[in-house]
């Protein structure tokens, strides 16, 4: 058993005849893209159990029962998919009803996926009381073990698109909700043949039981198809702390303005104050750029970050705060800046390796080279 959604309207590709040099040909279609859920159940002997159609709505409509050629069970729910109540009703009124006579007192095995509606307390209790064993597919394995997904639904979706396209061509309009039962029933009878149902059990190795039906390629873990974006070089803890602070308190437009962090010239400021030729300027809304002589412990978090912005503006990482361009994978990474690189490294004294204890002598040589490197 498995659920599958169906969308009203033809969603496949088709070839049409149109004017030359026109890549797109428009066609009138419906805007209704509501999903209608259908519960399909197949048996290992090639037979099927009547499908269960779940319409979205609060009240049952008489038009939903018209053209029911597949003898489908019709129900409704406010969200349009199965839940615990519908799951129990399906088990009691559909599965048990249509398999009890065939089982003739024997145990029935019901294989389904791990949806929560299949494992409510009432669902499991009813199955136990009526000699029904419920088995669940392993998580994320239905693409290989679920016969409906592997064989039946692919054929069913193809027949569904053919029926929908034929309806649109015959009536010159897309199907509506009231037409779903008849269109689905015609496609269902074409797709769920005894040969297709038996192939679904055989290809997945369920019946006849064949563990080798699942290949080693299907059993091994999937290869990763994407990588998580990370910085190519490990960042030290101070850098990570600064980045975390920037994330917690994003800079404002005032902080991102390069002019905010430009130092002012005392001489220019003095001449401006004593110049009589220049007209008086309007008062600026910005705060003065000089640093107040205040206790840093009294600064608020935002004030501390603004001080950090001002300090970083004079370093090689100033582009991080002076530009509001979002960094993406297409933006080249700035070249790393090394504070001091010696002009030439001293040549190691290889004669130290001539001793007996070469391992200890090699460590001594490395230590001396490090001392020379630090001293330079």
C-alpha positions in Angstrom: 0.0 0.0 0.0 1.1 3.5 -0.8 -0.3 7.0 -1.3 0.3 9.1 -4.4 -0.8 12.7 -5.2 -2.4 13.5 -8.6 -2.7 17.0 -10.1 -5.5 18.0 -12.3 -4.4 19.2 -15.7 -1.9 17.9 -18.2 1.7 18.6 -16.9 3.7 16.8 -19.5 5.6 18.0 -22.6 4.1 17.8 -26.0 5.1 18.8 -29.6 2.9 21.4 -31.4 3.0 23.1 -34.8 3.5 26.8 -34.7 4.9 29.7 -36.7 8.5 29.8 -37.6 11.1 31.4 -35.3 8.7 31.2 -32.4 10.2 29.2 -29.5 7.2 29.4 -27.2 3.7 28.3 -28.2 1.0 29.4 -25.7 -2.0 27.2 -24.9 -5.0 27.9 -22.7 -5.0 25.8 -19.6 -6.5 25.6 -16.2 -5.2 27.2 -13.1 -6.3 24.4 -10.8 -3.3 22.6 -9.4 -4.9 21.0 -6.4 -3.5 17.6 -5.4 -5.9 14.7 -4.9 -4.4 11.8 -2.8 -5.1 8.2 -3.8 -4.3 5.1 -1.7 -3.4 2.2 -4.0 -3.0 -1.4 -2.8 -1.7 -4.4 -4.7 -1.5 -8.1 -3.9 1.2 -10.6 -4.6 -1.2 -12.8 -6.7 -1.6 -10.0 -9.2 -4.9 -8.7 -8.0 -5.6 -5.2 -6.6 -7.8 -3.7 -3.9 -10.1 -0.9 -4.9 -8.3 2.5 -4.7 -9.2 5.0 -2.1 -9.6 8.6 -3.3 -9.2 11.4 -0.7 -10.7 14.7 -1.9 -9.9 18.0 -0.1 -13.1 19.5 1.3 -15.4 19.7 4.3 -18.5 18.1 2.7 -18.9 15.2 0.3 -20.0 16.1 -3.2 -22.3 14.0 -5.4 -20.1 14.8 -8.5 -17.2 13.0 -6.9 -19.0 9.6 -7.3 -19.8 10.0 -11.0 -18.0 7.9 -13.5 -16.5 5.6 -10.9 -15.3 2.9 -13.3 -12.6 1.7 -10.9 -15.0 1.1 -8.0 -12.9 3.4 -5.9 -13.7 4.3 -2.3 -14.4 8.1 -2.0 -13.6 10.1 1.2 -12.7 13.6 2.1 -10.4 15.5 4.5 -9.8 19.2 5.2 -6.2 19.0 4.0 -6.6 16.5 1.2 -4.3 13.7 2.5 -4.5 10.8 4.8 -4.5 11.0 8.6 -5.0 8.7 11.5 -8.8 8.5 11.1 -8.7 7.9 7.4 -5.9 5.3 7.9 -8.0 3.3 10.3 -11.1 3.5 8.1 -9.1 2.3 5.1 -7.7 -0.7 7.2 -11.1 -1.6 8.4 -13.4 -0.9 5.5 -11.1 -1.5 2.5 -8.1 -3.7 3.3 -9.7 -6.1 5.8 -12.9 -6.2 3.9 -11.4 -7.2 0.5 -8.7 -9.6 1.8 -10.6 -11.5 4.5 -12.3 -13.9 2.2 -9.1 -14.4 0.2 -7.0 -15.1 3.3 -9.5 -17.7 4.5 -8.3 -17.6 8.1 -4.6 -17.2 7.3 -2.4 -14.3 8.4 -2.3 -11.2 6.1 0.9 -9.2 5.7 0.5 -5.5 5.1 3.7 -3.8 3.9 3.7 0.0 3.9 5.9 3.1 4.5 6.6 4.8 7.8 3.9 7.5 7.6 2.5 8.3 11.1 -1.1 7.7 10.0 -0.2 4.0 9.6 1.0 3.5 13.2 -1.6 5.0 15.4 -2.7 3.0 18.5 -6.1 2.2 17.0 -4.5 1.1 13.7 -2.1 -1.3 15.3 -4.7 -2.6 17.7 -7.1 -3.4 14.9 -4.4 -5.1 12.9 -3.4 -7.3 15.8 -7.0 -8.2 16.6 -7.8 -9.3 13.0 -4.6 -11.3 12.3 -2.9 -8.7 10.2 0.9 -8.3 10.4 2.0 -4.7 9.6 5.6 -4.4 8.2 7.3 -1.1 7.5 9.9 -0.4 4.8 13.2 0.9 6.1 13.5 4.7 6.1 14.6 6.2 2.7 14.4 2.8 0.9 11.0 2.9 -0.8 12.6 3.9 -4.1 14.1 0.4 -4.2 11.7 -1.7 -2.1 8.3 -0.3 -2.7 6.8 -2.0 -5.7 4.3 0.7 -6.4 7.0 3.3 -6.7 9.4 1.1 -8.7 6.9 -0.2 -11.3 3.2 0.7 -10.9 3.2 4.5 -10.3 5.4 5.2 -13.3 3.0 3.4 -15.6 0.0 5.0 -13.8 1.4 8.6 -14.2 1.9 8.0 -17.9 -1.6 6.7 -18.3 -3.0 9.6 -16.2 -1.3 12.2 -18.5 -2.6 10.5 -21.6 -6.2 10.5 -20.2 -5.9 14.2 -19.2 -4.5 15.2 -22.5 -7.2 13.4 -24.4 -9.9 15.1 -22.2 -8.5 18.5 -23.0 -8.3 17.8 -26.7 -11.9 16.5 -26.8 -13.5 19.1 -24.6 -11.2 22.1 -25.3 -10.9 22.8 -21.6 -9.0 21.4 -18.7 -10.6 18.9 -16.4 -12.1 20.1 -13.1 -12.4 18.4 -9.7 -15.6 16.6 -10.6 -13.9 14.9 -13.6 -11.1 13.3 -11.5 -12.9 10.1 -10.5 -13.7 9.1 -14.1 -10.3 10.1 -15.5 -8.4 8.4 -12.8 -10.5 5.3 -13.0 -9.8 4.9 -16.8 -6.0 5.4 -16.2 -6.0 3.0 -13.2 -7.6 0.2 -15.1 -5.0 0.5 -17.9 -2.0 0.7 -15.6 -2.7 -1.8 -12.8 -2.9 -5.0 -14.8 -2.1 -8.4 -13.3 1.2 -8.5 -15.2 2.3 -5.1 -13.9 1.3 -5.9 -10.3 3.3 -9.2 -10.3 6.3 -7.4 -11.8 6.2 -5.0 -8.9 6.6 -7.7 -6.3 9.1 -9.6 -8.4 11.4 -6.7 -9.2 11.7 -5.7 -5.5 12.3 -9.3 -4.4 9.3 -9.5 -2.1 7.5 -12.3 -3.9 8.9 -14.6 -4.9 11.4 -13.8 -2.2 14.8 -12.9 -3.7 17.3 -10.9 -1.7 19.5 -10.6 -4.8 16.9 -8.4 -6.5 18.5 -5.4 -4.7 21.9 -4.8 -6.1 25.0 -3.8 -4.2 24.8 -0.4 -5.9 21.4 0.2 -4.4 22.5 -0.9 -1.0 25.7 1.1 -0.6 25.5 4.7 0.8 24.8 7.4 -1.7 27.7 9.6 -2.8 27.6 13.3 -1.7 26.5 15.5 -4.5 27.2 18.8 -2.8 29.6 20.3 -0.4 28.9 22.6 2.5 30.4 26.0 1.9 33.3 26.6 4.3 36.4 28.8 4.3 39.3 27.0 2.7 41.7 27.9 5.5 41.1 27.2 9.2 40.4 30.5 11.0 41.8 31.2 14.4 39.6 31.7 17.4 39.9 35.5 17.5 38.7 35.8 13.9 35.7 33.5 14.7 34.8 35.6 17.7 34.9 38.8 15.7 32.7 37.2 13.0 30.2 35.9 15.6 30.0 39.5 17.0 29.4 40.9 13.5 26.6 38.4 13.1 25.0 39.2 16.4 25.2 42.9 15.9 25.2 43.7 12.2 26.8 47.1 11.2 24.6 50.0 10.3 24.9 52.1 7.1 26.8 54.6 9.2 29.4 52.0 10.2 29.8 50.8 6.6 30.5 54.2 5.3 34.2 54.5 4.6 34.2 58.2 5.5 33.2 57.3 9.0 36.6 55.6 9.7 38.8 58.2 8.0 40.9 60.1 10.5 40.5 63.9 10.6 43.4 66.2 10.2 44.0 68.5 13.2 45.6 71.1 11.0 42.7 71.2 8.6 40.3 71.4 11.5 42.3 74.3 13.1 42.4 76.3 9.8 38.7 75.7 9.3 38.0 77.1 12.8 40.1 80.3 12.3 39.2 80.9 8.6 37.1 84.0 8.2 36.7 83.6 4.4 34.7 80.4 4.5 31.0 80.7 5.3 29.7 79.1 8.4 28.7 75.4 7.8 25.6 73.8 9.0 25.8 71.6 12.0 26.6 68.0 11.2 24.3 65.2 12.4 27.3 62.9 12.7 29.1 62.6 16.0 32.7 64.0 16.2 35.3 61.6 15.0 37.7 62.1 17.9 37.9 59.4 20.6 36.4 60.3 23.9 38.5 59.7 27.0 36.1 57.3 28.6 36.3 54.1 30.5 36.0 51.2 27.9 34.2 49.1 30.5 31.3 51.5 30.3 30.9 51.1 26.5 27.7 49.4 25.3 28.1 46.3 22.9 27.3 48.5 20.0 29.9 51.1 21.0 32.4 48.3 21.4 31.7 47.1 17.9 31.9 50.6 16.5 35.3 50.9 18.1 36.2 47.5 16.5 35.1 48.8 13.1 37.3 51.9 13.4 40.3 49.7 14.4 39.8 47.3 11.5 39.4 50.1 9.0 43.2 50.6 9.1 44.1 47.0 8.5 44.2 44.6 5.5 40.7 43.5 6.4 39.1 46.9 5.9 37.2 45.7 2.9 35.1 43.6 5.1 33.6 46.6 6.9 33.9 49.3 4.2 31.8 47.5 1.6 28.3 46.4 1.9 28.6 43.9 -1.0 27.6 40.5 0.2 30.4 38.0 -0.1 29.5 35.0 -2.2 31.4 32.1 -3.9 32.0 34.3 -7.0 33.9 37.0 -5.0 37.6 36.3 -5.0 39.2 35.7 -1.6 41.7 38.4 -0.5 45.3 37.3 -0.5 46.6 36.3 2.9 48.8 39.0 4.5 51.9 37.7 6.4 53.3 40.3 8.8 56.9 39.3 8.3 58.7 36.8 6.1 62.4 36.4 6.3 64.4 37.1 3.2 66.1 33.7 3.2 65.9 30.7 5.4 69.2 29.5 6.9 70.6 26.3 5.5 70.3 23.4 7.9 73.5 21.9 9.3 73.2 18.4 7.8 76.4 17.3 9.5 74.4 16.9 12.7 72.8 13.8 11.1 76.1 11.9 11.1 75.8 11.0 14.8 74.5 7.7 16.1 71.2 9.0 17.5 69.9 10.5 14.3 66.4 10.9 15.6 67.4 13.1 18.5 69.9 15.0 16.4 67.2 15.7 13.8 65.0 17.1 16.5 67.9 19.3 17.7 68.4 20.5 14.1 64.8 21.4 13.8 64.8 23.3 17.1 67.9 25.3 16.0 66.3 26.1 12.7 63.2 27.4 14.4 65.3 29.6 16.7 67.1 31.1 13.7 63.8 31.6 12.0 62.2 33.4 15.0 65.3 35.5 15.5 65.3 36.7 11.9 
